[in-house]
Amino acid sequence: MKRSYSTDLTDAEWRCLLSYVPAPKHRGRPRIHGTREILNAVFYVLKSGCPWRLLPRDFPPWESVYYWFRRWRIDGTWEKLNAALREQLRIRLGRNAQPSAGIVDSQSAKTTGVGDEQRGYDGGKKIRGRKRHLLVDTEGLVLKAKVHSAKVPDQDGLKLLLDSARTALSGLKHLWLDAGYEGRGKRWAEEVLSLSVEIVRKPKKPVP
């Protein structure tokens, strides 16, 4: 008997996701493991942080789980799923489905020695690895994410992030950015994307 985990989808959650996950194709080799099983395994890995190879035997083989995780990343399934759930939640909160304002920030993270040109050195943070740029709405829900080398300056990372979000987030009108984007990053967002941009600075330390 399969063991259940706290990360497993409930019936209600599965019904919510079902219409956004590609159905198995009728042609070719039939899929051995169901989509719900694959999702349960993916959510277990993401929540627990365990390596793919250490996935418990209650789940499908890790090779199959990783195959579908990667395939859905490449074909945009995960992004579509995130967008659909975000819109539903915003509506439930009494907001418009499409946000008009967003917040951008970046974080550099250390990585392993693999990655070649996808790795780099962030001189400001003193970190060698990758940098992730996030665009979120005022509820903190992810609108767009972009991962690139840590050596890419924030001003250039902003372009990589927003360029890929132009069509999907056409209703976006205002951005809040920190001081790291001041200069050409801010000007580009204003002049090319016609966004109003506000730089949010750290509060001054109180005088002792």
C-alpha positions in Angstrom: 0.0 0.0 0.0 1.4 3.4 -1.0 2.3 5.7 1.8 0.6 9.1 1.8 2.6 12.4 2.3 1.5 15.9 3.4 2.5 17.2 0.0 0.1 14.9 -1.9 -2.7 16.6 -3.8 -6.1 16.5 -2.2 -9.0 15.6 -4.5 -10.1 19.2 -4.6 -6.6 20.4 -5.5 -6.3 17.7 -8.2 -9.6 18.8 -9.7 -8.4 22.4 -9.8 -5.1 21.5 -11.6 -6.5 18.8 -13.9 -7.6 21.1 -16.8 -4.2 22.8 -16.9 -2.0 19.8 -17.1 -1.6 18.1 -20.6 -3.6 14.9 -20.9 -1.7 11.7 -21.9 -1.5 11.3 -25.7 -3.4 8.4 -27.3 -0.5 7.7 -29.7 2.8 6.1 -28.8 3.7 4.1 -25.7 1.0 4.4 -23.0 2.0 6.3 -19.9 2.7 3.9 -17.0 2.3 6.5 -14.2 -0.6 8.8 -13.8 -0.3 12.6 -14.0 -1.5 12.9 -10.4 1.3 10.6 -9.2 3.9 12.6 -11.1 2.7 15.8 -9.6 2.7 14.4 -6.1 6.3 13.3 -6.6 7.3 16.7 -8.0 5.7 18.6 -5.1 7.4 16.2 -2.6 10.9 17.1 -4.1 10.2 20.8 -4.2 8.9 20.9 -0.6 11.5 18.5 1.0 14.5 19.6 -1.1 15.6 16.1 -1.5 17.7 15.1 -4.6 15.7 13.5 -7.5 17.6 10.2 -7.0 16.5 10.0 -3.4 12.8 10.2 -4.2 11.0 7.6 -1.9 10.0 4.4 -3.6 6.3 5.2 -2.9 6.5 7.5 -5.9 7.2 6.6 -9.6 10.9 6.2 -10.6 12.8 9.4 -10.2 13.8 9.3 -13.9 10.1 9.4 -15.0 9.3 12.2 -12.5 12.2 14.3 -13.6 11.4 13.7 -17.3 7.9 15.2 -16.9 9.1 18.0 -14.6 11.7 19.0 -17.3 9.3 18.6 -20.2 6.6 20.7 -18.5 9.2 23.4 -17.8 10.3 23.5 -21.5 6.7 23.5 -23.0 5.5 26.2 -20.6 3.1 24.0 -18.6 4.4 25.1 -15.2 4.2 28.8 -16.2 0.6 28.4 -17.5 -0.4 26.6 -14.3 1.1 29.3 -12.2 -0.7 32.0 -14.2 -4.1 30.3 -14.0 -3.8 29.8 -10.2 -2.6 33.3 -9.6 -5.5 34.8 -11.6 -8.0 32.7 -9.6 -6.5 33.7 -6.3 -6.5 37.4 -7.3 -10.1 37.3 -8.3 -11.0 35.5 -5.0 -9.2 38.4 -3.1 -11.3 40.9 -5.0 -8.6 42.1 -7.3 -8.4 42.2 -11.1 -7.1 39.0 -12.7 -4.3 40.9 -14.4 -2.2 43.2 -12.1 -1.4 46.8 -13.0 1.6 47.1 -10.7 4.5 44.9 -9.8 7.7 44.7 -7.8 11.1 43.5 -9.1 14.0 42.2 -7.1 16.9 39.9 -7.6 18.9 37.3 -5.5 22.2 35.8 -6.2 22.7 32.2 -5.1 25.8 29.9 -4.9 25.7 26.9 -7.3 27.8 23.8 -7.9 30.7 23.9 -10.3 28.6 22.9 -13.3 26.8 25.4 -15.6 29.7 27.0 -17.7 28.5 30.3 -19.0 25.3 30.2 -16.9 27.5 30.8 -13.8 29.3 34.0 -12.9 30.5 36.2 -10.1 28.4 38.8 -8.5 31.0 41.3 -7.2 28.4 43.2 -5.1 27.2 40.2 -3.2 30.6 38.3 -3.4 28.8 35.2 -4.7 29.7 32.9 -7.6 26.7 31.2 -9.2 23.4 32.3 -10.6 21.0 35.2 -10.1 17.3 34.9 -10.1 15.1 37.9 -11.0 11.5 37.9 -9.8 8.5 40.1 -10.8 5.7 39.8 -8.3 2.4 41.5 -7.8 1.4 43.5 -4.7 0.1 40.3 -3.1 3.6 38.7 -3.5 2.4 36.3 -6.2 5.0 35.5 -8.9 4.3 37.0 -12.3 7.6 36.2 -14.0 10.9 34.7 -13.1 14.2 34.7 -14.9 17.4 32.8 -14.0 20.8 33.8 -15.4 24.5 34.2 -14.5 25.2 36.1 -11.3 27.6 38.3 -13.2 24.7 40.0 -15.1 24.1 43.5 -13.6 20.6 44.1 -12.2 19.9 46.7 -14.9 20.5 44.1 -17.6 18.7 41.4 -15.7 15.6 43.7 -15.6 15.5 43.8 -19.4 15.8 40.0 -19.6 13.0 39.6 -17.1 10.5 42.2 -18.5 11.2 41.5 -22.2 9.9 38.0 -21.8 6.8 39.2 -19.9 5.6 41.9 -22.4 2.8 40.0 -24.0 1.5 38.1 -20.9 1.6 41.2 -18.7 0.4 43.9 -21.1 -1.7 45.4 -18.3 1.3 46.2 -16.2 1.6 50.0 -15.7 3.8 50.6 -12.6 6.9 49.1 -11.1 8.6 49.5 -7.8 12.4 48.9 -7.9 15.3 49.2 -5.5 18.2 51.5 -6.0 20.2 48.8 -7.8 18.1 49.4 -10.9 18.5 53.1 -10.9 20.0 54.4 -14.1 19.7 52.6 -17.4 17.4 49.9 -16.0 14.9 52.5 -14.8 15.2 54.5 -18.0 14.7 51.4 -20.2 11.5 50.4 -18.4 10.1 54.0 -18.7 11.1 54.7 -22.3 10.8 51.3 -24.0 7.9 49.7 -21.9 6.2 53.0 -21.0 6.0 52.1 -17.4 5.9 54.5 -14.5 8.8 53.5 -12.2 9.4 54.3 -8.5 12.7 53.7 -6.8 12.3 52.5 -3.2 15.3 53.3 -1.1 16.3 51.8 2.3 15.2 54.0 5.2 18.0 56.0 6.7 19.5 54.7 9.9 18.4 56.7 12.9 21.0 59.1 14.3 22.1 57.9 17.7 
